[in-house]
Amino acid sequence: MTNELKVSIASFGTRRYPTLAAFGEHVRDLVQDAKQSGSTAILLPELTCIGLLWIDPAAEAVDNKGVADFYRRVLTPLLPDYCRILSGIAEQSGITIIGASFWHEEDGIGRNSAFVFRPNGETLRQDKLHMTRAERAIKTSGGDALMPFELDGVKCGLFVCYDVQYPELTQYLVKQGIEVLFVPSLTDARGTWRVWHSAHARALENQLYVCVSTLVGPLDIPVDYQTTASGRAFVACPIDNRFKVEDGTYAVGNEGEDLLSATLNLETLRASREKAEVRQLSDRRPALYEALQTNV
């Protein structure tokens, strides 16, 4: 069983990509940096694809009324090549690419899908489950399944941004044996604190590592409702003396574009789950919670 997992987590800067190839070069550079740091995986944020909207010259004029149709028209046809490029980078580099969610329409339904691109060519997909108001406004629907996956023998989970705010999902995955949760994110300055506090809460409640990647920079579309993506890459961990941090922040990156690399000590995590100062997992009372729920 692996006792350490070295991962890189991106604060991924927004770009106006003229082509898919330009997007690929941006990702390839980050993956190369991750490889040089000794990481076996890189986490990219939610809607890494958003700069691809600028491939269409009409992007400059898209307003709030037209943004849903614009997403459908521009992004959906790009999905196969987007996956091919990221899968190719994973194969060439030997680095697993996690997250990098993409908005697309499938069978008439809008989806926000994150991925795991493995070096062996395998691709896994995890749809976002909970929709924000902004996503519902462009007619996006949540998925219905949650998958654990393995990375170097370590069981992991993958949420897309808002999903980390729902503790039931993490509890389900922990029952499947996960020790690390990856969260690609896109939010504004106030939303970063929702993600920050939720990730720390999930790490505390479930005694696991939570890795969060952020998109950073101006979005510029739609022109009449512009937003700046914000946040820093970070890893939250349980609050226990074994981790040698007092606030549950295991590692945190810099403001703006950045690549945070961290070694997740699984031996420490497993010891903490067994002998922590406070043992949230073993001290749970599921029968009590179920009884209380039936009395509501």
C-alpha positions in Angstrom: 0.0 0.0 0.0 1.4 3.4 -1.0 2.4 5.6 2.0 2.9 8.8 0.1 1.2 10.5 -2.8 2.8 13.5 -4.5 0.3 15.8 -6.3 0.4 19.2 -8.0 -2.6 21.5 -7.7 -3.1 24.3 -10.2 -4.4 27.8 -9.7 -5.1 27.9 -13.4 -5.1 31.3 -15.1 -7.8 32.2 -17.6 -6.7 32.7 -21.2 -8.4 33.6 -24.5 -7.3 30.6 -26.5 -7.4 31.1 -30.3 -7.2 27.3 -30.8 -7.5 24.0 -29.0 -3.8 23.5 -29.6 -3.0 26.7 -27.6 -5.1 25.3 -24.7 -3.1 22.1 -25.0 0.2 24.0 -24.7 -1.0 25.8 -21.6 -1.8 22.4 -19.9 1.3 20.7 -21.2 3.5 23.4 -19.6 1.8 22.9 -16.3 2.0 19.1 -16.5 5.7 19.4 -17.3 6.2 21.5 -14.1 4.2 18.9 -12.1 6.4 16.2 -13.4 9.6 18.1 -12.6 8.3 18.5 -9.0 8.0 14.7 -8.7 4.2 14.6 -8.8 2.3 11.6 -10.2 -0.9 13.6 -10.7 -2.1 17.2 -11.4 -5.4 18.6 -10.4 -6.9 21.2 -12.8 -10.0 23.4 -12.0 -13.6 23.5 -12.9 -14.3 24.7 -16.4 -10.7 24.7 -17.5 -12.4 24.8 -21.0 -13.8 28.3 -20.5 -11.1 30.1 -22.5 -12.0 27.9 -25.5 -15.1 30.1 -26.0 -12.8 32.7 -27.5 -12.2 30.4 -30.5 -15.5 31.8 -31.8 -15.2 35.4 -32.9 -18.7 36.1 -31.6 -17.5 35.7 -28.0 -16.9 39.5 -27.7 -20.6 40.3 -28.0 -22.2 37.4 -26.1 -24.6 38.8 -23.4 -26.5 37.1 -20.6 -29.5 36.2 -22.8 -27.3 34.4 -25.3 -24.7 32.7 -23.1 -26.6 29.4 -22.8 -26.9 28.9 -26.5 -23.3 30.1 -27.0 -22.0 27.4 -24.6 -23.9 24.7 -26.5 -22.9 25.9 -29.9 -19.2 26.4 -29.2 -18.2 24.0 -26.5 -20.1 20.8 -27.2 -18.4 20.0 -30.5 -15.0 20.5 -28.9 -15.4 17.8 -26.2 -14.0 14.9 -28.2 -10.8 16.8 -29.2 -10.5 18.3 -25.7 -10.4 14.8 -24.2 -8.1 13.5 -26.9 -5.6 16.3 -26.1 -5.6 15.9 -22.3 -5.5 12.1 -22.6 -2.5 12.5 -25.0 -0.7 14.7 -22.5 -1.3 12.2 -19.7 0.1 9.4 -21.9 3.1 11.4 -23.0 4.0 12.7 -19.6 3.1 9.7 -17.4 1.1 12.1 -15.2 -2.5 11.5 -14.3 -4.7 14.6 -15.1 -7.6 15.0 -12.7 -10.5 17.5 -12.9 -10.4 19.8 -15.9 -14.2 19.9 -16.1 -15.9 20.7 -19.4 -19.4 22.1 -20.1 -21.2 20.2 -22.8 -24.6 19.1 -24.0 -25.4 15.4 -24.1 -28.7 14.0 -25.3 -30.2 17.5 -25.0 -29.0 17.9 -21.4 -26.3 20.3 -20.2 -23.5 18.7 -18.2 -20.5 19.9 -16.3 -18.1 16.9 -16.4 -14.8 16.4 -14.7 -12.4 13.7 -15.8 -9.5 11.4 -14.8 -7.1 11.0 -17.7 -4.7 8.2 -16.9 -1.3 7.6 -18.6 -2.5 4.2 -19.8 -5.1 5.9 -22.0 -8.1 5.2 -19.7 -10.5 8.1 -19.1 -13.0 8.3 -16.2 -15.8 10.8 -16.0 -17.5 12.4 -13.0 -20.5 14.7 -13.6 -21.2 17.6 -11.2 -24.1 16.6 -9.1 -25.4 19.9 -7.6 -26.2 22.9 -9.7 -25.7 26.5 -8.7 -28.2 29.2 -9.8 -25.8 30.3 -12.6 -25.6 26.7 -13.9 -29.4 26.3 -13.8 -29.7 29.6 -15.7 -27.8 28.0 -18.7 -29.9 24.8 -18.3 -27.3 22.6 -16.8 -28.4 19.4 -15.0 -26.7 17.4 -12.2 -25.5 13.9 -12.6 -26.7 10.9 -10.6 -23.6 8.9 -9.9 -20.5 9.2 -7.8 -17.3 7.1 -8.5 -14.3 6.4 -6.3 -11.1 5.7 -8.3 -7.6 4.6 -7.5 -4.4 6.6 -7.9 -1.2 4.7 -7.3 -3.2 2.3 -5.1 -4.8 5.1 -3.1 -8.6 5.3 -3.2 -9.7 8.8 -4.2 -12.9 10.7 -4.9 -13.7 13.6 -7.3 -16.2 16.4 -6.7 -16.8 19.4 -8.9 -16.8 22.6 -6.8 -20.3 23.1 -5.2 -20.5 19.3 -4.5 -18.0 19.7 -1.7 -20.6 21.7 0.2 -22.8 18.6 0.7 -21.4 16.4 3.5 -23.5 13.3 2.5 -21.4 12.8 -0.6 -18.1 12.7 1.2 -19.6 10.3 3.8 -20.7 8.0 1.0 -17.2 8.0 -0.6 -15.4 7.4 2.7 -17.6 4.3 3.2 -16.1 3.2 -0.2 -12.6 3.6 1.4 -11.3 6.9 -0.1 -8.5 8.8 1.6 -8.1 11.7 -0.8 -10.7 13.9 -2.3 -10.0 16.1 -5.4 -12.1 19.2 -5.9 -11.7 21.3 -9.1 -13.4 24.7 -8.5 -14.4 27.9 -10.1 -15.9 30.7 -8.0 -15.7 34.4 -7.2 -14.0 36.0 -4.1 -16.8 35.4 -1.7 -17.4 31.9 -3.1 -13.8 30.9 -2.4 -14.6 31.0 1.3 -17.5 28.7 0.9 -15.2 26.2 -0.9 -12.4 26.8 1.7 -14.5 26.2 4.7 -16.4 23.3 3.2 -13.2 21.5 2.1 -11.8 22.0 5.6 -15.0 20.7 7.2 -15.0 17.6 4.9 -11.4 16.9 5.8 -12.1 17.2 9.5 -15.4 15.2 9.6 -14.0 12.4 7.5 -10.3 12.4 8.4 -9.0 12.7 4.9 -7.1 15.0 2.5 -9.1 17.4 0.4 -7.2 19.0 -2.6 -8.7 22.1 -4.2 -7.8 23.6 -7.6 -9.0 27.0 -8.7 -9.6 28.9 -11.9 -8.2 32.5 -11.5 -8.7 35.6 -13.7 -11.4 37.4 -15.6 -14.1 35.4 -17.4 -15.3 38.2 -19.6 -18.4 36.3 -20.9 -21.1 37.3 -20.8 -20.2 41.0 -21.5 -23.1 42.3 -19.4 -22.3 40.2 -16.3 -18.6 39.8 -16.0 -17.0 37.8 -13.2 -13.5 37.3 -11.9 -12.6 33.8 -10.8 -10.6 33.8 -7.6 -9.0 31.6 -5.0 -5.8 29.7 -4.2 -4.8 26.0 -4.6 -4.8 24.3 -1.2 -4.9 21.0 0.7 -7.0 20.6 3.8 -6.3 17.8 6.3 -7.7 16.6 9.7 -6.9 18.8 12.7 -4.7 16.4 14.7 -1.2 16.8 16.2 0.2 14.2 13.7 -0.1 16.7 10.8 1.9 19.4 12.6 -0.6 22.2 11.5 -3.1 23.7 13.8 -5.8 25.0 11.4 -6.2 22.0 9.1 -4.4 23.7 6.2 -1.9 21.1 5.1 -0.6 23.2 2.1 -1.6 26.4 0.3 -0.4 28.1 -2.9 0.1 31.7 -3.8 -2.4 34.2 -5.1 -2.9 34.3 -8.8 -1.5 31.7 -11.2 0.4 29.1 -9.3 1.2 25.4 -9.1 1.2 24.0 -5.6 3.0 20.6 -5.2 2.4 18.6 -2.0 3.3 15.2 -0.7 0.3 13.6 1.0 1.5 11.4 3.8 -1.0 8.5 3.9 0.8 6.8 6.7 0.1 9.8 8.9 -3.5 9.9 7.8 -4.0 6.2 8.6 -2.4 6.6 12.0 -4.6 9.6 12.7 -7.8 7.7 11.7 -6.8 5.1 14.3 -5.4 7.1 17.1 -6.3 10.8 16.6 -6.9 13.2 19.5 -10.5 13.3 18.2 -11.8 10.4 16.1 -14.7 11.6 14.0 -15.1 8.4 12.0 -15.1 5.9 14.8 -17.1 8.1 17.1 -20.0 8.5 14.7 -23.5 7.2 15.8 -25.2 6.3 12.5 -28.1 4.4 14.3 -28.8 7.6 16.3 -28.8 9.8 13.2 -31.2 7.4 11.4 -33.6 7.4 14.4 -33.6 11.1 14.6 -34.3 11.4 10.9 -37.3 9.1 11.1 -38.8 11.2 13.8 -38.7 14.4 11.7 
